[in-house]
Amino acid sequence: MPISAEFAETLALKALGWLVGNDELLPVFLGSTGASTDDLRDRATEPEFLASVLEFLMLDDSWVLAFCDANAVPYDQPAQARSILSGGADVHWT
């Protein structure tokens, strides 16, 4: 079943919160994207930024599994949410 844009945004915000709470992975995200800690707060309502969070998460299957398991989310939903937030376009955040 397809997810809604509202659900996609909520899921991406959960992913952002999960990422912020991950002391090992957060610096990798910040270094890879060039985002600052201020960007995490200031851009959290931007669909493009939220899509980049999900795109980063999907770089490693173990990250997807850990996020989904921690949030009781089906494993395919981060990819669905990223697609919705990016309007179906490829996201290039690097």
C-alpha positions as CSV (number, residue, x, y, z in Angstrom):
1,M,0.0,0.0,0.0
2,P,1.4,3.4,-0.9
3,I,2.2,5.9,1.8
4,S,1.0,9.4,2.0
5,A,3.2,12.6,1.8
6,E,2.4,13.3,5.4
7,F,3.5,9.8,6.5
8,A,6.6,10.2,4.4
9,E,7.5,13.4,6.2
10,T,6.8,11.9,9.6
11,L,8.9,8.9,8.8
12,A,11.8,11.1,7.6
13,L,11.6,13.1,10.8
14,K,11.8,9.9,12.8
15,A,14.9,9.0,10.8
16,L,16.4,12.4,11.5
17,G,15.8,11.9,15.2
18,W,17.2,8.4,15.1
19,L,20.3,9.7,13.2
20,V,20.8,12.6,15.7
21,G,20.7,10.0,18.6
22,N,23.3,7.9,16.9
23,D,26.7,9.2,18.1
24,E,28.7,7.2,15.6
25,L,26.6,7.8,12.5
26,L,25.7,11.5,13.0
27,P,29.2,12.7,12.3
28,V,29.3,10.6,9.1
29,F,26.1,12.2,7.9
30,L,27.3,15.7,8.7
31,G,30.6,15.1,7.0
32,S,29.1,13.4,4.0
33,T,26.4,16.0,3.4
34,G,28.2,19.2,4.5
35,A,25.2,19.8,6.8
36,S,25.7,21.5,10.1
37,T,24.0,20.8,13.4
38,D,22.0,24.0,12.8
39,D,20.8,22.6,9.5
40,L,19.4,19.6,11.3
41,R,17.0,21.9,13.1
42,D,16.6,24.7,10.5
43,R,16.0,22.5,7.5
44,A,13.9,19.7,9.2
45,T,10.7,21.0,7.5
46,E,12.2,20.9,3.9
47,P,11.2,17.9,1.9
48,E,14.5,17.9,0.0
49,F,16.5,17.8,3.2
50,L,14.3,15.1,4.7
51,A,14.8,13.1,1.5
52,S,18.5,13.4,1.8
53,V,18.3,12.0,5.3
54,L,16.5,9.0,4.0
55,E,18.9,8.7,1.0
56,F,21.8,8.7,3.5
57,L,20.1,6.1,5.6
58,M,19.7,3.8,2.6
59,L,23.4,3.8,1.8
60,D,23.8,0.9,4.2
61,D,21.4,-2.0,4.7
62,S,22.4,-2.3,8.3
63,W,21.4,1.3,9.0
64,V,18.0,0.7,7.4
65,L,17.5,-2.4,9.4
66,A,18.5,-0.7,12.7
67,F,16.3,2.3,12.1
68,C,13.3,0.2,11.0
69,D,13.7,-2.2,13.9
70,A,14.0,0.6,16.4
71,N,10.8,2.3,15.0
72,A,8.7,-0.8,14.1
73,V,8.7,0.3,10.4
74,P,8.6,-2.0,7.5
75,Y,11.9,-2.2,5.7
76,D,10.6,-0.8,2.4
77,Q,9.1,2.4,3.8
78,P,12.2,4.5,3.9
79,A,12.7,4.1,0.2
80,Q,9.0,4.9,-0.4
81,A,9.2,8.0,1.8
82,R,12.3,9.2,0.0
83,S,10.7,8.8,-3.4
84,I,7.7,10.8,-2.2
85,L,9.7,13.6,-0.6
86,S,11.9,14.0,-3.6
87,G,8.9,14.0,-6.0
88,G,10.2,10.7,-7.5
89,A,13.4,12.3,-8.6
90,D,16.9,11.1,-7.8
91,V,18.4,13.0,-4.8
92,H,21.9,14.2,-5.0
93,W,23.0,15.5,-1.6
94,T,26.7,15.2,-1.9
